Each structure stands twice: as structure tokens, then as C-alpha cells.
Amino acid sequence: MAFPKPPAILAARDLRAPELESNSADALLRIYAWMHLARVADNRILELFRQGLIRGTVTGGQGNEAMIVPLALLADKAVDVACFTHRDLGGHLIWSGHLGEHLNQYFANAASPTKAREGNIHHGDPANRSYPMISHLGAMLSTVAGGADSQRRLGRPAVGFAFFGDGASSTGDVHETMNLASLLSLPVIFVIENNGYAYSTPTNEQFASGTELWKRAEGYGIESFALDCTSDVANVARRLSAAIDKVRSTSRPMLIEARILRLRGHAAYDTCDYLRPGESDGFFARDPMPRVRREVIAAAGVERVEEVEAELNAFLEACVKIALATPRPVAAGMTEELFAPASAPLPWKPEPALPVQLNAAQAINLGLRKILAERPESLLLGQDIGTYGGAFKVTESLLKEFGRPRVLNTPLAESACTGYAIGLALNGHRPIEEFQFADFATEATTQLTLNAATMHFRSGANCPLVVRFPCGGGLTFGSFHSQELESFFLSMPGLKGLYPSTPQDVFNALLAAYEDNNPVILFEHKALYRRGRAPVVWDPNYRDVWQPRQLRQGGFATFVTYGEMVQLAEDAVDYFAGEYDLAFDLFDLRALAPLQLDRIRESLARTGRLVVLHEGRRTHGFGAELVARLVEENFAQLKAAPLRIASLDLPVPFAPELESEFRPSKEKIIDRITAWMG
């Protein structure tokens, strides 16, 4: 059953500043109509929740309409970028979609924009540059910065709108992103929706320096001002229009502290018992809706206003009725839609046509150079990757060859920079982000695991992002520069992972990761960067890197490993072949997610013995997952218990004598297998 056609007053989703002066009655009526729809929809959604027809909980924007509605009407929906919060139903309604689609989201039914995989207002419209929110509100700002920059790189005069509350303004991501936007001169309007409370905590308990949050922007060289959004809505619209025009023309960021109201508490379950006596009455006395209604009646007449209200109310009820009758969701397809569909191979030039002798670091550099030269949508970002060439000189000379817009030094802000890369990726660019050390990626955990990784599952959008992790120990770098984090990150669904062990595989993996439509972590063991050279050449089968590679053949046992451990495993199995005349099926796993284990299962069914080696710690290590996956289907064929060889369950120690005890070595591998054989 189709939703009804929206009332004519909703046909216009745009507002331009001259209309506020030349045709003020029509402009004011348009603003009021959208404000009214947002208010009655929020109130109706709350009623439906209390009736048990909407699940989870709901948050409302009652009291925020006089800011979000004019701003959304003034935005250029054809080019601009936004990420609305849970207070911004009015923005969602204006930006795109039918009211019924947004109601479907609240009902979590089969027609929900997120296929009921996300609740309430945790949705967007990435195809129209409305990015879906996450509950980590501060982390949403940087995706808007990336999306706005992507639009500018494509020659479109976009402005980004990044919304967050007074509570979220305390998070580090907010400050990282404001600094990044100022540094890169990104056209982003940061909007603090200051309603005086972060859940139940008032602003005077959040900020020792007072409540004039707009003044924080000065430290980042960003223009800012506070705006009372509870009084004159026409003035609010004029101020917002001037701000949007300025940011659009100057490509400089701006911060607006929008002082709004929260009339219904943090969420539906909020008892509001933390409010002072009479405080709630004061909120309702400042509610902008009655004031705007009086102004519209004075300009357009009471009959016209009541006619519009009645039409909107009937439209809402008709949409609610249809949304309630829409079927419930089904689970079919969820697993298959975790990742974006496979992309077609890109038209790479078959170069290098002849083999060149390179180490792993040089192979990555060659791959990055190839990508930058052949793919205009590509760019590199990371700390010190420019003139210096990166901590390990992997990006050496790329800035000189391709210039700053394509090779971008970033500040020490891993979370914001990763969110910025996500925003670029959502808009058609394909960024490659280098983390100085894999260990520092923990600073971007939310962005990687809860934002990028879930993007396709919850919104249907592709997020083609490559993040490079220089990882692993053996170089006496200590606990904060030596971690193996594949088990940590890849336990979160939606991330892909490649861990190559040879220069050719490194080159192939970079190309395969780059053209994938999902976020891919490229694990690069630092000890392999300069360890010997090998031939690297254009390989038309570069996508085979997503499958394990068999390095040795034998019937005694199936041996699975990856990364730097491949070389140790080769030495160990060669030892057993020479000393014991025992041959192993040795596999270099290469792709850690998604796991492709069919060939390894076939081997295990034949050998009946399994050895798994990895450098990460044993407890909760990646080897545990491999053993579980392989053994649960081949248990009956096993001739011995599986053997896991890994590092000790300790932080990575610094001194070489301690680190050598911590990590696997050829001798330890041989000793463990010998004991296991006995």
C-alpha cells in the first residue's frame, strides 16, 4: 500500500534568503508547516512508543524545530552534506524521503530505510549525502568534513552541516575535527544543539569555563557565534542564511552554538526528575512553536494556518496507518549483506610489465604510486607521510610527485582523520590512510569498527577505505609500537583484512584492497619492510590474494600461518622434511577476513593434523578462530589435538632478550611440533 501524496505545502523543500524579505508571508508559512509536521510527528511517535507499537526507545526534537527546519530549508540539498542527530527529525523530513519512509524506520518494519537493522532515527540517506548517525555523536562530525571535502574536490560548492549536542562537545572527536577542518579549510558548519543538558547533567556541571561554548572555536581559528533559536524564527533564518553563504564562498569552517530547548527529556524513558522545580514550565514558556504560529497567523491569516495544520495532521495519520500495516522484517539476507557486493576489477595498466626487484616497503610504494597515477579518485592521508615519507619511508617521494591535494599530512588525530576518510569514501573517493603504527589505530576504534565497518549493513552505502597498519614485533619497539591487532579489529563484523608476506603479495594486496567497496585493513609487518628483495610484476590474478596460497605439500599435517610467521614456518617445515622425512601442507592464509578456508579444510580432512602459527598473543588470538573454524567440521578426521603456537599472554616487552622470549621463533616452533608429535 502506497503512502499518500504529501500536501502541496511540503512540495517546496528549499528556502532562499531573498524570500524572507520579498515574500515573507509565504516563507514564514513554509517554515511553520515543516516545523508543525516535525512537532506533531515527534509527539505521535512518542505516543506510539508508549502504546508499545514502537520498540527500543525514541528521542524527540520538540523545541529544536526553529533551528533545524530553517537550516535544512536553506541548505542546498543537491550538493551539501549533513549528518543529523536524534533531535533533528525536521532535518530528515526536509532533506529527502517521504514521511512514511521515516516512520517505517521508527517502526523497524520491512520497509525501513535500514531494513530494521538500526532503530529509531539512526538512519540517513547516504545517496543524497545525509550520513547516518551513530550514538557516538562526536564521531559523526569528521565524516561530514570528509564528505564536504569530497564534494569540493569534485568541483561542487558544498557546505557540510555537522550537528552535535552540548554534551558531545566535550568529546575529543569534536576538537580533533574542528582543528582538522580549520587546518584543511573545509566548508563545514558545526552546530552545537545546546539545550542545557547532556541527558541529566546540566551545562554548569559539564564545563568549568562557563557555558559559552561557541568561544571554543577561537582556539582553532574558526569564526563562531551563539544564536537564540527560541524567539524570532525569521531572524534565525537570516542569520543561518548569512552563515551558510559565507562558508560556501570562503570555504572556511564556522561554529554556531544554537541555543534550543529540550521539551521532552533526553528520551522516552527519561523521568526528568533531575530538573529544578518549575524549570520545565520555563521551557514550555519559551517554546518557539506558539510564537511562530502567531506570527504566521498575522501574516497569512488564521484560516490558512488552520487549513495547513489540518492537512498535515491528516497526512501524518494516514502515513502512520500505512506504516503500522507494513509487514515486519525478515532475517533473510542479513549475512549476505554484511559486505558491499564485489566490485568489478578496475582497468589497471599491466605495469610493471617486467619484474623489478623490490622489498616489501618498495612494493607498497610502487603500488601507491600506481594507484595515484591511474585512479583520480584516490588520495593518501596519514601522519608524516608527506615530505618525510612516513615513519618507515613507505610513502617517500609521493608528495613531490603527486602534490598535497593527493598526499595529505594529517595532524595527530587518528579518530577524526579516519572519520574524514570515511566521509570521502561515502562520496565516491577511495582514500588510503596510513597509521604510523598499527597500535595507534586504537584511537580510531569507533570510526573503524562501529562506523565504517557497519556502514553497508545499516545503510546500504559502500565505504571503500583502505587503512594501512604497520604492525608486529621483533624490532625492540616495545608495547606501544609492536602489537598484532588482527584479532582485536577483525572480531568486529564488516571489516576485511589482508596480511601479505611477500613483496609481490603486498603489491597485489594493495590493489585488491583498493578496489574493494568495503573498509579493508592492510596489515604490514614492519620486520618485512626491508627484509630482502623479490621480483614484483603486474599480476593479472592479483585478486587471488583473497585466497590462501599453498607453499608446501605433504601428508603429515596441515600448517596454517600468515605475515612474518610464514618465513619461520617455511624454515620449520623444511627442517622436518630434512630431519624426519615428514612433509606438511603449508598455507599462507593472506586474507584474514573474510576467511576462505575450503582448500585448507580439504587438506585437514586428508592429513588429520592441524598446526596454527601466529605472532599475536595466544589467548583470544586469531589462531583460536582458525582452529575452531577448521576443527568443528573435521573433528572426526583428526588424528591429534590441534596445535596452536603463538606469543605469550603479555604486553610486548622491550628488551631484545625479553621480546625474543615473548615471540615465536624457528626453534620454538620446532620444539613445540616435536613435543606434539611425541
CORMOCOR-V372751 format. One record per residue. RES is the residue in one letter. OMEGA is omega in degrees with one decimal (NA if undefined). Layout:
# CORMOCOR-V372751
RES;OMEGA
RES;OMEGA
This chain:
# CORMOCOR-V372751
M;-175.7
A;174.6
F;-179.1
P;176.5
K;-178.8
P;174.9
P;-175.5
A;-178.0
I;-179.2
L;-178.8
A;-179.1
A;179.5
R;-177.6
D;177.8
L;176.9
R;-172.5
A;-178.7
P;179.9
E;179.8
L;-178.7
E;-172.7
S;-176.3
N;-168.5
S;-178.4
A;179.3
D;-179.7
A;-179.1
L;178.5
L;178.3
R;177.9
I;-177.4
Y;-178.8
A;179.4
W;176.1
M;-179.7
H;-180.0
L;179.3
A;-178.3
R;-176.6
V;177.2
A;177.1
D;-179.9
N;-179.4
R;177.8
I;177.6
L;177.4
E;-179.0
L;175.6
F;-178.2
R;175.6
Q;179.9
G;-178.1
L;171.8
I;-172.3
R;-179.2
G;171.2
T;175.4
V;172.9
T;-174.8
G;177.1
G;179.5
Q;-177.1
G;-178.5
N;-170.2
E;-174.8
A;172.1
M;-170.3
I;-178.6
V;176.7
P;-178.4
L;-179.2
A;177.1
L;-177.7
L;-179.8
A;175.7
D;-174.3
K;179.0
A;-177.1
V;-172.2
D;-175.4
V;179.9
A;169.3
C;-174.3
F;175.5
T;-179.4
H;175.3
R;-164.3
D;178.2
L;178.6
G;177.6
G;177.0
H;-176.6
L;-176.7
I;-171.3
W;-178.3
S;173.5
G;179.0
H;175.9
L;-178.9
G;177.5
E;179.5
H;175.0
L;176.2
N;179.0
Q;179.2
Y;179.6
F;-178.7
A;180.0
N;-172.8
A;-178.9
A;177.9
S;177.3
P;178.7
T;-176.5
K;179.2
A;179.1
R;173.8
E;-173.9
G;170.8
N;-173.8
I;178.6
H;179.0
H;176.9
G;177.7
D;-173.9
P;179.6
A;177.4
N;172.2
R;167.6
S;-171.6
Y;-178.4
P;-179.5
M;166.7
I;-176.4
S;175.1
H;-164.4
L;-179.4
G;-177.4
A;-178.1
M;-172.8
L;-173.5
S;176.4
T;175.9
V;177.8
A;178.7
G;179.1
G;178.7
A;177.9
D;177.4
S;178.1
Q;178.9
R;177.5
R;177.9
L;176.8
G;-178.1
R;-173.4
P;-171.9
A;168.1
V;175.4
G;178.8
F;-176.5
A;-175.1
F;175.7
F;-176.3
G;177.5
D;177.8
G;-178.9
A;-179.6
S;177.1
S;-173.9
T;-178.5
G;-179.0
D;179.8
V;-176.7
H;174.4
E;-174.8
T;177.4
M;177.4
N;179.9
L;-179.4
A;178.0
S;-178.7
L;-177.2
L;-177.9
S;-177.8
L;-176.1
P;-177.0
V;170.4
I;176.5
F;-177.1
V;172.9
I;176.0
E;-173.1
N;176.7
N;172.8
G;-176.8
Y;166.5
A;-167.4
Y;-178.0
S;-173.8
T;-178.6
P;-175.6
T;-178.2
N;172.9
E;178.6
Q;-170.1
F;178.8
A;-174.8
S;-179.0
G;-172.9
T;177.5
E;-171.4
L;-178.9
W;-177.9
K;178.9
R;-175.4
A;-176.8
E;-179.4
G;179.5
Y;-179.3
G;-176.6
I;174.8
E;-177.5
S;174.8
F;174.6
A;-176.6
L;176.3
D;-177.1
C;179.7
T;-175.3
S;-172.0
D;-175.1
V;177.6
A;176.9
N;176.2
V;-179.3
A;179.5
R;-179.4
R;178.9
L;179.3
S;179.3
A;179.5
A;-179.6
I;180.0
D;-178.4
K;179.7
V;-179.8
R;-176.4
S;-175.5
T;-173.1
S;173.1
R;179.8
P;179.5
M;176.5
L;175.6
I;171.5
E;-179.2
A;-179.2
R;-172.1
I;179.3
L;171.2
R;-170.8
L;-172.8
R;178.9
G;-176.5
H;-179.5
A;-172.5
A;-177.2
Y;-175.1
D;179.9
T;179.0
C;-178.9
D;176.1
Y;-179.2
L;176.3
R;179.0
P;178.2
G;-176.4
E;179.8
S;177.4
D;178.0
G;177.2
F;-176.5
F;176.4
A;-179.9
R;-179.3
D;-176.9
P;-174.2
M;179.8
P;-179.9
R;-180.0
V;-180.0
R;178.8
R;-179.8
E;180.0
V;177.2
I;178.6
A;-176.4
A;-171.9
A;179.5
G;-175.2
V;-178.9
E;179.8
R;-179.7
V;179.6
E;176.9
E;178.9
V;-179.5
E;-178.9
A;179.9
E;179.2
L;179.0
N;179.1
A;177.5
F;178.9
L;-177.3
E;177.6
A;179.3
C;177.7
V;-178.8
K;-179.2
I;179.8
A;177.9
L;-178.1
A;179.8
T;-176.3
P;176.1
R;-177.6
P;174.2
V;-175.1
A;-176.9
A;176.5
G;-176.8
M;-177.5
T;-177.8
E;-175.6
E;173.6
L;179.8
F;172.3
A;-179.5
P;179.6
A;178.6
S;173.6
A;177.0
P;177.6
L;-177.3
P;-179.3
W;170.9
K;-177.9
P;-177.8
E;0.7
P;-176.7
A;178.5
L;-178.4
P;173.0
V;-178.3
Q;-176.2
L;166.6
N;-174.0
A;179.7
A;179.4
Q;178.2
A;176.1
I;178.9
N;178.3
L;178.7
G;178.1
L;178.4
R;178.6
K;-179.4
I;-178.8
L;-177.9
A;-171.7
E;-174.5
R;-175.6
P;-179.9
E;-175.6
S;169.5
L;179.1
L;173.4
L;179.4
G;-178.6
Q;173.5
D;-177.6
I;-175.4
G;-176.8
T;-177.2
Y;179.2
G;179.0
G;-177.2
A;-179.2
F;175.9
K;-179.2
V;-178.6
T;-176.5
E;175.3
S;-177.2
L;176.6
L;-179.8
K;-175.7
E;-172.3
F;174.3
G;-173.4
R;-179.4
P;-177.4
R;-179.4
V;-162.9
L;168.9
N;179.4
T;173.6
P;-179.3
L;-173.2
A;-172.2
E;-177.4
S;-179.0
A;-178.5
C;176.6
T;175.0
G;175.7
Y;177.9
A;177.2
I;178.1
G;175.5
L;-177.3
A;-179.2
L;-175.7
N;173.3
G;173.1
H;178.1
R;-177.7
P;173.1
I;-176.5
E;175.0
E;168.3
F;-176.4
Q;170.0
F;179.0
A;-178.4
D;-176.7
F;177.4
A;175.9
T;176.1
E;-178.0
A;-175.3
T;-179.8
T;-177.7
Q;-176.1
L;-169.8
T;-175.7
L;180.0
N;-178.4
A;-173.2
A;-176.2
T;-168.6
M;-177.0
H;-177.9
F;-174.2
R;-177.2
S;-177.1
G;-177.3
A;172.3
N;177.6
C;-175.7
P;-174.6
L;174.0
V;174.3
V;-176.0
R;-176.3
F;168.4
P;-168.0
C;172.1
G;-176.1
G;-179.1
G;-177.2
L;-178.6
T;175.9
F;177.0
G;-168.6
S;-172.6
F;-178.9
H;-171.8
S;-171.1
Q;166.1
E;-169.0
L;-176.7
E;180.0
S;-179.4
F;-175.0
F;-173.5
L;170.7
S;178.5
M;-175.1
P;175.6
G;176.1
L;170.7
K;-177.8
G;175.1
L;-179.2
Y;-176.7
P;-175.8
S;-179.4
T;177.7
P;179.2
Q;179.2
D;176.6
V;178.8
F;179.7
N;-177.2
A;179.8
L;178.1
L;-179.4
A;178.7
A;-175.9
Y;-175.1
E;177.0
D;-177.6
N;-179.1
N;172.0
P;-177.4
V;172.9
I;175.3
L;179.7
F;-177.5
E;-178.6
H;-174.9
K;-178.7
A;178.8
L;-175.4
Y;-174.0
R;-175.7
R;173.5
G;179.5
R;178.5
A;-178.8
P;174.1
V;-176.4
V;174.2
W;-178.9
D;-179.6
P;178.2
N;-176.7
Y;179.7
R;176.5
D;179.7
V;175.6
W;178.9
Q;175.4
P;175.6
R;179.6
Q;-175.8
L;178.5
R;177.6
Q;178.5
G;-174.2
G;-174.2
F;-176.5
A;174.5
T;-174.3
F;-176.1
V;177.7
T;-179.8
Y;176.9
G;-178.9
E;-178.1
M;178.9
V;-178.6
Q;177.2
L;179.6
A;177.7
E;178.9
D;-177.3
A;-178.1
V;174.9
D;176.5
Y;-178.6
F;176.6
A;-178.8
G;-173.7
E;-173.2
Y;-177.1
D;177.9
L;-178.3
A;-178.5
F;161.3
D;-177.5
L;-179.0
F;167.5
D;-171.0
L;178.6
R;179.1
A;-179.8
L;176.6
A;-6.8
P;-178.7
L;177.1
Q;-168.0
L;-174.2
D;-178.5
R;180.0
I;175.8
R;178.2
E;178.0
S;-177.8
L;177.0
A;-179.2
R;-175.1
T;-179.7
G;179.3
R;-175.5
L;171.7
V;177.5
V;-178.5
L;172.2
H;-175.5
E;-179.4
G;-179.6
R;-172.6
R;-177.1
T;-175.6
H;179.4
G;-176.3
F;178.9
G;178.8
A;178.2
E;178.6
L;179.7
V;-178.6
A;-178.3
R;-174.8
L;-173.7
V;-174.5
E;178.1
E;-176.6
N;-173.6
F;-175.9
A;-178.6
Q;-174.7
L;175.1
K;179.8
A;175.6
A;177.9
P;179.1
L;174.2
R;176.7
I;-174.6
A;177.6
S;179.1
L;179.9
D;-177.9
L;164.0
P;-177.8
V;-179.2
P;-171.7
F;-173.0
A;-176.5
P;179.1
E;-180.0
L;-178.6
E;178.6
S;175.5
E;-177.2
F;-170.5
R;170.4
P;174.4
S;178.9
K;-177.3
E;179.4
K;179.5
I;179.5
I;179.7
D;-178.6
R;-179.1
I;179.1
T;178.6
A;179.9
W;177.8
M;-176.7
G;NA
